[in-house]
Amino acid sequence: MQETVINVSKLRDLIGHEVEFDGTTCQIIEILEDGPALILQHCHQHSTIQADQHGEAHRRVPSTITVPVYDPQGAALNADFSALNLLERLL
């Protein structure tokens, strides 16, 4: 069982906050309830080319990163999530 239970509604309150991930400033743009996981978007990097519904590339967009809250076994917090230093805001 999980050592720390994270409330998904409290995770939603973090949408829009900026965090430091792997030396890059990112913004929390979405919460995936299944997992749960955070979706981070690079704030200053526009290097991914986004295709439209027909597969044609038309614009550059910031890349995104999915950070799961728990490790694959669900027994503890994921190391990447812990590195975001968000735990004090959630408990």
Secondary structure, 3 states (H helix, E strand, C coil): CCCCCCCHHHHHCCCCCEEEECCEEEEEEEEECCCCEEEEEECCCCCEEEECCCCCEEEEECCEEEEECECCCCCCECHHHHHCCCHHHHC
